[in-house]
Amino acid sequence: MCDSIGSDDPSWRESFYTCLSDHGISVSNNVTQYYFGTVSGGLDETDRYGGHGDYVANMNLGKLGLNEGSFLKLRAEHRFGRSIAEPAGVLFPPTLPTELPVADSRDLYLTNVLFTQFFSERFAIYAGKLDTLDGDANAYASGRGITQFSNVAFIANPIALRTIPYSSLGCGLFILGDEGEPLFNFLVMNPTDTADSDGFDELFAEGVALSAELRLATPLMGKPGHQLFAGTWSSRDYVSLGQDPRILLPNVPINRANGSWSLYWNTDQAVWVDPCDATRHWGYFARAAIADDSTNPVNYLLSVGLGGASPLRSGDSFGIGYYYSGTSDEIGPILQAASLGPIGNGQGIELFYRAQITKSISCTPDFQWIDQARRQLDEAYILGVRMNIAF
């Protein structure tokens, strides 16, 4: 298909990817490395090196000569090294990708095999295995922990993680808005995580999980902005906290509860837009959420911050965010009995500046301050650097 492109061409890689794109295949690969340390507080003042590989292929099956309007998405992921989360003693991972897709495993896992069929320019249905990290989209606080914030509290709302697994089988529909951005998404999903398997053996064996998100474009004074309203529900029986790499909790029993739910909202609004390039802007973001107190260790969450394109240098970006999380009154005492000590509410701050060194390489110094939900631990001061290589 692209046989004429050879390695003697100095731009062969770009030419090869362009050729693939012309034939309906787009490839996006990332390897992100994290060198972070607890410079004060936490459980242990030490440093850790870890990382995450993310390999994505999107195929336009119409361009490939198959069904028009059909698409296939494949994503493979793996982690390597060690995370700073354990010595920091935190509940929210400070470098989320170093925990994904499967805790304590360095194998490569297929987390997306997703088929999408468009029936019009705006309406489509999808089915297959999918990951949910791109949910709760926000212009200044998403990015999968690779391009914006690293702490899970600013990547997606942690409160929805109890009901919606990271990667599993599901189906749904979405509607696009006037500008081609997602307007409404509805998902029906297996309620247990199957990132490390195909998932068919346990499909809906423990119930079903539902998620709905409505994201409205709300420009202010000609500058882009959004409001997102969403909810999740799961019919699963909850008998323990479980092991979820997105929130670091021990697998201890809780009072049996049938079903769980969450409601969440976020907003982003541009304050400054580059007059020469409308895609470059920075602004504010905010999140708020509540959840079922009997099953979710996080009862409510608030966050706010600034982020976006740097006005100082083209290609760079920055972010500063603050979050406050409320611990469930019912699950807090269970965590205390599980040798975590007294449990209260938590809060934290993250600051980063992402410098685009070359077209493919970015380097991001990052600082985090975390006032622990585990009250017997000192506040954790975390300093580190993230390097992303895109190819």
Residue pairs with C-beta under 8 A, 6 or more apart in sequence:
1 19
1 20
1 23
2 16
2 19
2 20
2 23
5 12
5 15
5 16
5 19
6 12
9 15
13 391
17 26
17 27
20 26
20 27
23 63
23 64
24 59
24 60
24 61
24 62
24 63
24 64
25 57
25 58
25 59
25 60
25 64
26 57
26 58
27 56
27 57
27 58
28 56
28 57
28 58
28 390
29 53
29 54
29 55
29 56
29 390
29 391
30 52
30 53
30 54
30 55
30 146
30 388
30 389
30 390
30 391
31 51
31 52
31 53
31 54
31 388
31 389
31 391
32 51
32 52
32 53
32 54
32 97
32 145
32 146
32 386
32 387
32 388
32 389
33 49
33 50
33 51
33 81
33 386
33 387
33 388
33 389
34 48
34 49
34 50
34 51
34 81
34 84
34 95
34 97
34 98
34 150
34 384
34 385
34 386
35 47
35 48
35 49
35 384
35 385
36 47
36 48
36 84
36 94
36 95
36 366
36 382
36 383
36 384
36 385
37 45
37 46
37 47
37 48
37 84
37 382
37 383
37 384
38 44
38 45
38 46
38 47
38 84
38 87
38 88
38 380
38 381
38 382
39 45
39 381
39 382
39 383
40 378
40 379
40 380
40 381
41 372
41 377
41 378
41 379
41 380
41 381
42 87
42 88
42 89
42 90
42 370
42 372
42 377
42 378
42 380
42 382
43 86
43 87
43 88
43 89
43 377
44 87
45 87
46 87
47 84
48 81
48 82
48 83
48 84
48 87
49 81
49 82
50 79
50 80
50 81
50 82
50 83
50 84
50 95
50 98
51 79
51 80
51 81
51 97
51 98
52 77
52 78
52 79
52 80
52 97
52 98
52 100
52 145
52 146
53 76
53 77
53 78
53 79
53 80
53 108
54 75
54 77
54 97
54 144
54 146
55 75
55 76
55 77
56 73
56 74
56 75
56 112
57 73
57 74
57 75
58 71
58 72
58 73
58 74
59 71
59 72
59 73
59 74
60 70
60 71
61 67
61 70
61 71
61 72
62 68
62 69
62 70
67 117
69 117
69 118
69 119
69 124
70 115
70 116
70 117
70 118
71 115
71 116
71 117
71 118
72 113
72 114
72 115
72 116
73 112
73 113
73 114
73 116
73 130
74 110
74 112
74 113
75 110
75 111
75 112
75 131
76 108
76 109
76 110
76 111
77 100
77 101
77 108
77 109
77 111
78 101
78 106
78 107
78 108
78 109
79 97
79 98
79 99
79 100
79 101
79 102
79 105
79 106
80 106
81 98
82 98
83 93
83 95
83 98
83 99
84 94
84 95
84 98
84 382
84 384
85 93
85 94
85 95
85 98
85 99
85 248
86 248
88 94
88 370
88 380
88 382
89 372
89 374
89 377
89 380
90 248
90 370
90 372
90 380
91 247
91 248
91 249
91 297
91 325
91 346
91 373
91 374
92 151
92 152
92 153
92 158
92 247
92 248
92 325
92 346
92 348
92 370
93 99
93 151
93 152
93 245
93 246
93 247
93 248
94 150
94 151
94 350
94 368
94 370
94 382
94 384
95 145
95 150
95 151
95 384
95 386
96 145
96 150
96 151
96 152
96 155
96 246
97 144
97 145
97 146
97 150
99 245
99 246
99 248
100 133
100 166
100 195
100 245
100 246
101 109
101 111
101 131
101 166
101 167
101 195
101 196
101 245
102 109
102 195
102 196
102 245
103 243
103 245
105 196
107 196
109 167
109 195
109 196
110 129
111 129
111 130
111 131
111 166
111 167
111 195
112 128
112 129
112 130
112 131
112 167
113 128
113 129
114 126
114 127
114 128
114 129
114 130
115 126
115 127
115 128
116 124
116 125
116 126
117 124
117 125
117 126
118 124
119 125
121 176
122 175
122 176
122 177
122 183
123 173
123 174
123 175
123 176
124 173
124 174
124 176
125 171
125 172
125 173
126 171
126 172
126 173
126 174
127 170
127 171
127 172
128 169
128 170
128 171
129 167
129 168
129 169
129 170
129 194
129 198
129 199
130 167
130 168
130 170
130 189
131 166
131 167
131 195
132 156
132 164
132 165
132 166
132 167
132 187
132 189
132 211
133 144
133 155
133 156
133 166
134 142
134 144
135 156
135 160
135 164
135 185
135 211
135 213
135 230
136 142
136 156
136 157
136 160
136 213
136 228
136 230
136 264
136 266
136 287
137 182
137 215
137 228
138 226
138 228
138 266
138 267
138 268
138 285
138 287
139 224
139 226
139 268
139 270
139 283
139 285
139 308
140 148
140 268
140 282
140 283
140 284
140 285
140 305
140 306
140 307
140 308
140 319
141 148
141 149
141 154
141 155
141 266
141 268
141 285
141 287
141 303
141 305
141 307
141 319
141 321
142 148
142 155
142 156
143 149
143 155
144 155
145 151
145 152
145 155
146 388
147 317
147 354
147 362
147 388
148 154
148 155
148 307
148 317
148 319
148 352
148 354
149 155
149 307
149 319
149 321
149 350
149 352
150 350
150 352
150 364
150 366
150 368
150 384
150 386
151 321
151 323
151 348
151 350
151 368
152 158
152 246
152 247
153 301
153 303
153 321
153 323
153 325
153 348
153 350
154 303
154 305
154 319
154 321
154 323
154 350
157 262
157 264
157 266
157 287
157 289
157 301
158 246
158 247
158 298
158 301
158 325
159 262
159 264
159 289
159 290
159 291
159 296
159 298
159 300
159 301
160 211
160 230
160 232
160 262
160 264
160 289
160 291
161 244
161 246
161 247
162 234
162 244
162 247
162 260
162 262
162 291
162 292
162 295
162 296
162 297
162 298
163 191
163 209
163 211
163 232
163 233
163 234
163 260
163 261
163 262
163 296
164 187
164 189
164 209
164 211
164 232
164 234
165 189
165 190
165 191
165 192
165 193
165 194
165 209
166 193
166 195
166 244
166 245
166 246
167 193
167 194
167 195
168 189
168 190
168 191
168 192
168 193
168 194
168 195
168 199
169 189
169 190
169 194
169 199
169 200
169 203
170 187
170 188
170 189
170 190
170 209
171 187
171 188
172 185
172 186
172 187
172 188
172 189
173 185
173 186
174 182
174 183
174 184
174 185
174 186
175 182
175 183
175 184
175 185
176 182
176 183
177 183
177 215
177 217
178 217
179 217
181 215
181 217
182 213
182 215
183 214
183 215
183 216
184 212
184 213
184 214
184 215
185 211
185 212
185 213
186 210
186 211
186 212
187 209
187 210
187 211
187 212
188 208
188 209
188 210
189 208
189 209
189 210
189 211
190 199
190 202
190 203
190 204
190 208
190 209
191 204
191 206
191 207
191 208
191 209
191 234
191 235
191 236
192 202
192 205
192 206
192 236
193 244
194 202
206 236
206 237
207 234
207 235
207 236
207 237
207 259
208 234
208 235
209 232
209 233
209 234
209 235
209 236
210 232
210 233
210 234
211 230
211 231
211 232
212 230
212 231
212 232
213 228
213 229
213 230
214 228
214 229
214 230
215 226
215 227
215 228
216 226
216 227
216 228
216 229
217 224
217 225
217 226
218 225
218 226
218 227
218 267
218 269
219 225
220 269
220 270
223 269
223 270
223 271
223 273
223 281
223 283
224 269
224 270
224 273
224 281
225 267
225 268
225 269
225 270
225 283
226 267
226 268
226 269
227 265
227 266
227 267
228 265
228 266
228 267
229 265
230 263
230 264
230 265
231 261
231 262
231 263
231 264
232 261
232 262
233 259
233 260
233 261
234 259
234 260
234 261
235 258
235 259
236 259
236 260
237 256
237 257
237 258
238 254
238 256
238 257
238 258
238 259
238 260
238 295
239 253
239 254
239 256
240 251
240 252
240 253
240 254
241 249
241 250
241 251
241 252
241 254
241 297
241 331
241 334
241 335
242 249
242 251
243 249
243 251
247 297
247 298
249 297
249 335
250 335
250 338
250 339
250 340
252 334
252 335
252 337
252 338
253 334
254 295
254 330
254 331
254 334
255 294
255 330
257 292
257 294
257 295
259 292
259 295
260 291
260 292
260 294
260 295
260 296
261 291
261 292
262 289
262 290
262 291
262 292
262 296
263 289
263 290
263 291
264 287
264 288
264 289
264 290
264 301
265 287
265 288
265 289
266 285
266 286
266 287
266 288
267 285
267 286
268 283
268 284
268 285
269 283
269 284
269 285
270 281
270 282
270 283
270 308
271 281
271 282
271 283
271 284
272 281
272 282
272 283
272 308
272 311
273 280
273 281
274 280
274 281
274 309
274 311
277 314
279 309
280 309
280 314
281 308
281 309
282 306
282 307
282 308
282 309
282 310
282 311
282 318
283 306
283 307
283 308
284 304
284 305
284 306
285 303
285 304
285 305
285 306
285 307
285 321
286 302
286 303
286 304
286 305
287 301
287 302
287 303
287 304
287 323
288 300
288 301
288 302
288 303
289 300
289 301
290 299
290 300
291 298
291 299
291 300
293 299
293 328
293 329
293 330
293 331
294 328
294 330
294 331
295 331
296 328
296 331
297 327
297 328
297 331
297 332
297 335
298 325
298 326
298 327
298 328
299 326
299 327
299 328
299 329
300 325
300 326
301 323
301 324
301 325
301 326
302 323
302 324
302 325
303 321
303 322
303 323
303 324
304 321
304 322
305 319
305 320
305 321
305 322
306 318
306 319
306 320
306 321
307 317
307 318
307 319
307 320
307 321
308 317
308 318
308 319
309 316
309 317
310 316
310 317
310 318
310 353
313 355
315 356
316 353
316 354
316 355
316 356
317 353
317 354
318 352
318 353
318 354
319 350
319 351
319 352
320 349
320 350
320 351
320 352
321 349
321 350
322 347
322 348
322 349
323 347
323 348
324 345
324 346
324 347
325 345
325 346
325 347
325 373
326 345
327 335
327 343
327 344
327 345
327 346
327 373
332 343
332 344
333 343
335 343
336 342
336 343
340 374
341 374
341 375
341 376
341 377
342 374
342 375
342 376
343 373
343 374
343 375
344 373
344 375
345 373
346 370
346 371
346 372
346 373
347 370
347 371
348 368
348 369
348 370
348 371
349 368
349 369
350 366
350 367
350 368
351 366
351 367
351 368
352 364
352 365
352 366
352 367
352 386
353 364
353 365
354 362
354 363
354 364
355 362
355 363
355 364
356 362
357 363
360 389
360 390
360 391
361 387
361 388
361 389
361 390
362 387
362 388
362 390
363 385
363 386
363 387
364 385
364 386
364 387
364 388
365 384
365 385
366 382
366 383
366 384
366 385
366 386
367 381
367 382
367 383
368 380
368 381
368 382
368 383
369 379
369 380
369 381
369 382
370 379
370 380
370 382
371 379
372 378
372 379
372 380
